[in-house]
């Protein structure tokens, strides 16, 4: 990270030079800068309300008029935001496909390049319906590749690389998450692809980035969480560092990959320029660790593991509810008014005047006793009853949800978040859908995940004008496999 | 700032309001690319000003590390959106703004002048991006929430810590504000998508981001485990593959982890081909997942003879994906890579 200059200095008045986690993705064209300290409370009120609030002059200020995307070209309003954007997707496993899933959700045409010679690992691991494995039956693959197309292309064959070059001519974006250097070795590095398509946007998503001393290191999601300090800081009070239950750095890299591609598409719309994006999975986790990293930098202390507790708010825990060892309810109290309301709801109004619990700081100090008192109330009742009675008093409470709870949840169903599309090999299975709603443009999953190679012929005939015979020949030569 | 070259993103003028991490992070991600951001705080200041960390551990609302990280590159004003005067300030800013990004709770939006539909009607070119725990409609839309309850609502905490042997300990929230960071990162992405749409159509729109939904989609052991195989995933389950555990070295902790069979074979070599490694219990990664605890017990002595850094380096040389359990100091200094 030192060589990649990940930590960036900021001159903050009153504090001095701080080294802050820097850019989650490195852009070859878009500038990323820390150019102004954080504002003091109320610092700019005078400036903003006694002058012009915004700088309306300057080169890019009339971007709307100058961008080359002519307003009014989309009179139907029915198109998704990325309709017309084509992504040639070389990613596999998880982080990369999670990036292109977001782009497909936003309406991009995502064409996954795959091969049955070396299938995406997420096609090979369960869950499978009825425990029957099958390359098109894997739950992970079918979750992370909704709405995408698939072409079968064995990139170990020179003819396949030639076809890839032809496809790049028709692509706005190329995505990949191989180990650093693999795309170059295949002849598919950015410099080569840019010579084919000058305004191309390309993102490489690797474990440690394309530069720096660790570029060649092997990485996965869980080790990235260990290296970032996330395991160290997570755990029960007084206990050991904990593994965090999910491979968070993988989908997280996908989320930041999608953001970087959106930034590059915006940059291209405003300037006409394409660019290259170098993303390190490790760095995308560190941008979400400022509290701990800065605690060490500012005080020399490591963050304390505190389970479900908080450094300021109290009570703040996940409490046992009636039922088996999977039934729990989380409660977080953020103010004195909320604390008094909690005491009322629990039927323990006298606690509000108890000197041990008079302020948040005192409640923190006596937290173990307090948690026992609250548990004596929560453990006797259903987690949903606790949730409802606290929420009606305006208090933050919610059950700890399992995958079954979430699948059955009336709220997620009412929001059309859970989707069920007819898939040719696994039928109608519920998947997580799009985690946002847009009022003017559709947020719909267009299709279930593709069968491996399902769109080979369609893509090669429609984009490259290949004939049936040419395609048949390439199939026989095991280029399209 | 005035001396800096303006970037294409300086065309995007953003108003941010609300409290805490999610909206501030979303706006920060765009501010760092050059967008102009004006942050509206309540008269008492943003909550993150009180959270620290602080230099020398002395609380000072102008020196909170978290606040500074989230709000560098922004200008700041104060407006109380519960008062007409404050809402007037908001609307003055929105006159020429492209984006409003906020995380005011759905139940409070109308009173604060932040009703999405009303804002879009008044400002047809404006993009209104709102972040909340559960989204702006649906049975739980008006539920109150903080990072903790969102983390349990998303299903993440239920799975953590993985393969826990302690059913009496509760599902565990991950460190920090990960739900809020996800809300912010998704918000920035979708805001740019709406901006691209506006460049084509000339029209703004409103965006509704639910942190619960963002994170529920990110969990590997979520919906499909139930809807494909009927499995109720849990923190109390077994490892799917192994080895997969945290263990002690002589001077710290290491994450012992292999995914592919060839990585395991090279690990066995590195361990000096112990006899137990060829037992049926460890025949493939799934069997090793089932017998992860036995594996850990058998490897303990060998692991305890190493320094973390040396083991990490020797493993990486053989393309075995171990990792140091870095402290914050370790992550900052790259001690593990010295």
Interface residues (C-beta under 8 A of the other chain):
Chain A: X1 X2 X7 X10 X12 X14 X15 X18 X19 X20 X21 X23 X24 X30 X31 X32 X33 X34 X35 X36 X37 X38 X39 X40 X41 X42 X43 X44 X45 X47 X48 X49 X53 X54 X55 X56 X58 X59 X60 X61 X62 X63 X64 X67 X69 X70 X71 X72 X73 X74 X75 X77 X79 X81 X82 X94 X98 X102 X106 X125 X126 X127 X128 X129 X131 X139 X140 X142 X143 X213 X214 X217 X218 X219 X220 X222 X223 X224 X226 X227 X228 X229 X230 X231 X232 X233 X234 X235 X236 X240 X241 X242 X243 X244 X245 X246 X247 X248 X250 X251 X252 X255 X256 X258 X259 X262 X263 X265 X266 X267 X269 X270 X271 X286 X287 X288 X289 X290 X291 X292 X293 X294 X295 X296 X297 X298 X299 X301 X302 X303 X307 X308 X310 X311 X312 X313 X316 X317 X318 X319 X320 X325 X326 X328 X330 X331 X332 X334 X391 X394 X395 X396 X397 X398 X399 X400 X401 X402 X403 X404 X405 X406 X407 X410 X411 X412 X414 X415 X417 X418 X426 X429 X430 X431 X432 X433 X435 X436 X437 X438 X439 X440 X441
Chain B: X1 X4 X5 X6 X7 X8 X9 X10 X11 X12 X13 X29 X32 X33 X34 X36 X38 X39 X41 X45 X49 X50 X51 X52 X53 X54 X55 X56 X57 X60 X61 X62 X63 X65 X66 X67 X68 X69 X70 X71 X72 X73 X74 X75 X76 X77 X78 X89 X92 X93 X95 X96 X97 X116 X117 X120 X134 X135 X136 X137 X138 X139 X140 X143 X144 X145 X146 X147 X148 X149 X150 X151 X152 X153 X154 X155 X156 X157 X158 X159 X160 X161 X162 X163 X167 X168 X169 X170 X171 X172 X173 X174 X175 X176 X177 X178 X181 X182 X185 X186 X188 X189 X190 X192 X193 X194 X195 X196 X197 X198 X199 X200 X201 X202 X203 X204 X205 X206 X207 X208 X209 X210 X212 X213 X214 X216 X217 X218 X219 X220 X221 X222 X223 X224 X225 X226 X227 X228 X229 X231 X232 X233 X234 X235 X236 X240 X244 X245 X246 X253 X255 X257 X259 X316 X319 X320 X321 X322 X323 X324 X325 X326 X327 X328 X329 X330 X331 X332 X334 X336 X337
